[in-house]
Amino acid sequence: MQITQHDDTVQHELRRLIPRQFADWQGRYMIEGDPEKRWRDCRVTDISSAGAGLELCDAGSEAIEGCRIILNLQLKAEIRHSQETPNNRRRVGTQFVELSEAERAYLSSLETLDARW
């Protein structure tokens, strides 16, 4: 399926309608297909259920628009219960702890939007 300029504009407008939450989170990212498979630091400046605004550290001057990245964010949680699964893995339930106001607001907005991943 070919995406036209009109489709791209409509997608952009829809993304802007989704509420963004201010954030000031540290994260890490890796450019997909990077031959070095190197994790780099970034700062998340805002986030929504559709995407995030990032400040990439050590990104260099190469053109990266259109590249895909893997984003790693860290939220602290405490394991509340644990059980072994039939396939010898461990299933755990967690409760978030020490959330910043921005992290709490974002997670709350997902519930309000009835977001599904």
C-alpha positions, 0 to 999 in steps of 0.5 A: 500500500502506497502512502500519499502526501495527503495520508501522511498529512492526515496521520500527522494531524491525528497524532497532534490531537493525542494529548502529550504529557511533559516529561523529563526522563532519562532513557537510552536508544539504539538506531535499528540496524546500527552495525555497532549495536550501540546504546546511546543516551537520550532525554524524553521531553514529552510523551503520548500514547502515539510517540515521544519527543526526544533529545538524542545525545551523541546523535552526530550530524548524519541524517536519521529522519525515517530511521527506526530506533529502539527506545529504552525507558526505565520505570522502577517497580516492586515485585508484588507476586511471582509464579513459575509458568508451564514453560519454565519462565517466571511471571511476576506482577509489579507495582510502580514505585518512586514515580515522578509526577510526569511518569504518574501523569503519563500512566494515568493518561493511558488509563483515561485514553483506554490505551491498548498495546 
